[in-house]
Structures are given as C-alpha cells and as structure tokens.
Amino acid sequence: MKRELEYKFFKEFQYDGAAIMTLDMMHFEYCGIGNGTAGRKDYPDGVLAEIRERTETFNTWPWGGVGNCSPLMDEIADNLASLADDGRQMYAEEMICKMQTWVWLYSLSKEKLDAVSNTIQLHSIEDFFHTWRSAFRTFAEKLAVILAKLGINILDIQNRSGITIIERLDVNDLWMDFRTPRLAEYHLSRLNEPSNNGDKGKIGRPKSDEESFVTLLVGDKKECEKTLHTLHQIVDGNKGKIVGCAMLACFKAGKLINLPSYKQVVGLFGKGIGNKQGFSTYTDIGYYKDNSKREVFLENMIKRFITQQK
C-alpha cells in the first residue's frame, strides 16, 4: 500500500501539527483554555506566522481540485480496495484513531468554537481554523463515502473505537461524493443502522435544493435573512465567477457552515448561474491564492458579507 499522502495529512492533526497548533491558539484566544502555543515566546505573531506558512505550503488536502479529484482520498480508496474485509475494518479504525487528538481537543469547547464565524479576515487565526476544520470534516465525509461503497458503515467503526468524526450519514450532505443522490441512497440504504446509535445512525432523505441551501446558513433568523439578501444582491443576474466567488466568500465570512453544492445554488438562484464546471473553478480557494488580483477580489467580497447591513 502507498501511504505517503495519508501520513502527511495526519501529521498535521497530531501534536505540533498545523491543525492542532491552530486549535490550541483558538482555545486560548476564545475559550481561555490551555497555554500550549501561548507559552511560546513568539506568541502570538510568531505562532500565527508559522501556522500561515505551514497551511499555505500544505498541498495534501482531502477536497477535490480539478475534476473533484483528491490524490489523498484516492490513495486511501486504493488501499482499502486492496484489502480483505477484516483488513479494511482495521485500516479504517486506524485512520479514525489518528483523529483522536483533534476530536478530543475540539470537544473541550465545541460550542464556543462553532460560534466563531462573523469576523474572519484572510490570514487570521480564524481563517486558518476554518480551513483545518473544513479539512477534518471533508476527510470524514469522504472516508464515510469510500467505506459505504465497500459496504462498511463508518458509524459502526466509530462505536467500536469511541471516536466520532462524523455524526450521521445524510444523503443530502454526502451525495456529491457519491456523484448522484440516487447512488447515495443506494449505497447508504445497504448499510445496517447501528442498533445503539440512536439518531446518529439515521440516513436522511434528500431535501429540496432550496431548503438544503437554507440549512447551511449560520446565525439566527435575522442574520440568515441578511445573508440571503446580500447573496441575492450579488448573484441575481450574474453567473460564473461572480456566483462562485460569492459562495466562497460567504463561506469564508462564516455565513455558511459548508460550501454549497452546485445543485443547491441552482435550487435557490436558478440555472442562470452558469455551468457546474465553472462553479467548481470559482469556488476553489486555490484559484484565488495563486493570483494577487483574484485574492483581493475575494477578500473584498468577504468584507461585503462581514459588513452586511443590519
């Protein structure tokens, strides 16, 4: 088996990894917990500079780039496919256990950390926190999908290990990685629900596209209405780059818990937003980070959501 990319990814979720350093700094800044990174003489500027350098040079992310392909997840899928069933179970358990440090530290103050969303600026600790949290969640979802295609329920493995990286298997959340909602329903329906897992084992039916977009919004009713108003101001009558950048900026500003899928955006704004390939291009953070003008464009769009009128 090839495990080079896998080891590189998990290294950042161990102590002294970039993901854990980011979580340590967020704990100290927002939750009054710990003194790990805060105990360094170069705190906070030196610590933040190291996090930024390690995050920006890291290139083994679980999310897809061109063609929605992730070399990391492809490596893991190939490894699982090469093993017998017992070996697959053990391999999956090992990967889940490698997330134990992140899961435990995050659980110490989950509510406060989840509430950090409305003041994100590029290259801030909040920005890097959202990047690494998104990497964790994306990895968990994609691993769940890979296992489901092999007839393995990740929720069962979590029960055995006592470590939870994904709360439930929801068709609406996972169908993009299965390629279609029908395939998601097919594979997930084949999995037996854990008898002692309660709601965590529930497989959700797809919601309407408009409804599913609304469920991604962050904040109370008034805040969500403001975000929708800002989105309509930007998106209505536009397509391509403007639409994709608006969705990415809305997510980076902390107004969405996840990036919406192309289908979810079409469900809310209509088919006039452009094609799926263009949408994928303009919602990829890499498209902006390799060009200063694009990065400024994205940053200005983020500010528009942060400063949206009350």
N, C-alpha and C positions, 0 to 999 in steps of 0.2 A: 504493500500500500504506500501511496505517496501522502505524506502528512506535513510537508514543509509549510504550506499556506495555513493549514489548521493550527500548527504550533505558533506561527507568527501572530495569528489573530488572538488566540487565547492568552498569549503572553501579556497582552495589554490589559487583560482582565484579572491579572494576578497582582499581588502587592508590588508596588513600584512601577506598574504598568500605567500607561497614559489614562486609561479609563478609570482606574482606581484613584490615581492622583486627582483627577477631575472631581470624582465623587467625594474624596477627602476634603478638597477645597470648598465644595458646595456645602458639605456638612458643617464646616467651620463658619462659613460666611452666613448661612441661612438658618442653621439648626443649633448652633452652639455646641456641636459635638466634636470631640477629638482635638488633637494638636499635631497630627502627623505631618502634613505639609506645612502647617502653620508654625511648626517648631524649627523650620529651616531659617537660616539667617537671611536668605534672599527672598523670604516671603513678604508680600505676595507677588511682586513684579517678576522675580526670577522664576518662581514656580509657574506662573502663568506663561512666561516666555517658553519654558521647557514643554509645557503641555501643548502650546501652539505649534512649536516646531515638530514635536512627535506626532501630533494629529495631522498636520498638513503634509508631512512626508510619508504618512502611513498609506499604503495602497492595497490593502487586503481586506476590503470591505465586503459584507455579505450581500449588499444590494447590487442590483444589476446595472451594468453600463450599457454599451451598445448591444442591442438585441436582448436586453434584460438578462444578460449572462453574468454570473459571478464565478470567477475561477475558484474562489474559496469553496462555495457551495457545490460546484461541480466536482471538486476534489473529494469532498465529503460524500456526495452521492455515489461516485465511482467506488469509493472504499466500501460503503455499505452494500452496494450491489455485488461486490466480490466475495462477501462473507455469507456463511450459512446463517440460519435464523438465530441461533444462540449467540453467534459472534456479533450479529447486528445489534442484539439487545445489549450486550456488554459494551460495544463500541459507543452506542447511544448514551448509555449510563455514564461512561467516562467523560463524554463531551458535556453532558449536563452538569456533572460534578465539577468541571473546570469553571463553571459559572457561579460556584458556591460563594466565593468571596464577594462578588458584585451583588448577588441576591441578598445575602445577609446584611451587608452594609446599607444597601438601598432600603431594606425593610426597617432600619432603625428610625427613619423619619420619612416614610414614603409620602404622607400627606403634604408635608411642607415642601418636599422636593417637587411633587407633582404640581404644586401651586405656583412654582416659579415659571413664569411664562410671558409676562407682559412688558418686560424691559430688556429684551435681548438685543445686543449690538454685536456686529461681526467682531470676532476675535476676543470676545469676552468669555469669562468662565462659564456663563450661562449658555453661550453659543456652543462651546465645546461639550458641555454637559449634555445638551440636546443631541449633539452629533453622536456621542458614545451611547446614550440611552437608545437612540434610534437604531444604532448598530446592534445592540443587545436584542431589541425587540424584533428586528428584521431577521437576525440569525435564528431566534426561537421560532418564528413563524415559518421560515423556510425549512428548518430542520423538521418541524412538525409535518410539513407537506411531503418532504422526501420520505419520511418514515411511513406516513399514511399510504403512499403509493406502494410501499412494500408490505402493507397490511399490518403495520405496527402502530399502536396508539401511544403517542408520547405521554399522555396523561397517566397511563399505567406505569410507565418507567419513572415518572415523577413521583408517583405514590410510593414506589419501592425505595427511591433514593431520598425522599423527603425534601427535595429541592424543586421549586416551581419556577420555570422560566416562561411558561405560557399558561394563562388562566383557563382558556377554553378553546375548543375547536369550532370556529364560527365560519360558515360558508361565505358570509358577506365579507369577512376580514381576509380570508385566505384564497379566494377563488382566482385572483390574479396569478398566483404562483402555480395553480393547477392549470391555468390558461383559460378555462371557461367555468362558469358557475355549474354547468351540468356535470363536468368532470369532478369538480369539488364535491358536489352532492354524492356522486357515485362512490368516490374513494372514501369519503368520511362516513357514509352510511354503512360501509362494510366494517367499520370499527365498532367493537362492543364497548358500550359506555361502562366505565368503572362503577362497580356496584356501590362503592363507599365514597364516591367523589362528589355527590350532590350536583349542584348547578355547574360545577367545573367541567363535567363530562358532557354537558348539553351541546348538541350540534344545532346551530341556529339556521333558520331558513333565510334565504336572501330577502332583504328589504327592497322597497322601490329605490331606484337610483337617487331620486331627490331626497328621500328620507335618509338614506345611508350617508349622503354628504352632510346633512344637518347634524347627524350624530357625531361627526368629527369635530364640531365646533367646541371651543373652550370658553367657559365662563357662564354667568347667569343669563337669563333670557334677554335682558337689555344689552349685555355685552355681545351676545351672539347676533342679535339684530343689527348692531353697529357693524359687526364684521361682515355680515351678509350685504349690508348697504354699501360698504366700501368695495367689496368684491364686485357687486353689480356695476358700480361706478366705473371700475377699471375694465371689467370683462365685457360687458354688454356692447355689442357692435365691433368687438375686436376678436382676433384669433391668433394662433401661433405663439410667437414669442411673448406677447403681452399676457396671454392667458396662462401659459406655463410659468412665467416669471411671477405672476400674481399668486398662483397657488403655492409656489416655493416660498415666496416672501411671506405669505400668510402663515405658513407652517413655521418658518424661521422666526417670525414675530411672536410665536406662541399662541396663535389664534386657532390652530388646528392641532389635534393630538397626533395625527399622521398625515402624510401627503395623500390627497385623494387620488383615486384611480381615474383614468381617462373616462371610463363609463360613468362614474359618479359625477364628474364635472359635466358631461354631456346631459346627464339626467336633470341637472339643475339649470344649466345655461343653454342647452340645445346643441344641435350638431354643427352650428356655425362657428364653433371654436377652432376648427381645423382638424387635421388628421391625427391619429394616435401616435405615429412616429415623431411628428413634430412636437407633440405634447411631451413625450418621453424625453426628447432632447432638451427642451427648455425647462423641465423640472429637475434636471440633473445638476447638482451643485458644481460638478466638475466643469460644466460648460462655462460657468462664470469665473471660477477660480483661476483659469489659465489665461484670462484677459482682463486687464485693469478697467477698461471701459464697461465691460459687461458686469464686473464686480461692483462698480459704482452704481450702475443701473439697478442691480439687485438690491444694494444697500439702501438706495433712495426709496425703492418700492417697500422694503421692510419698514422704513421710518413712517411711511404712509399708514401702515396698519397700526404701528405703535402709537401714533399721534392721532388716530382717527377720532373724529368729533364725537363728543358725548351726547 
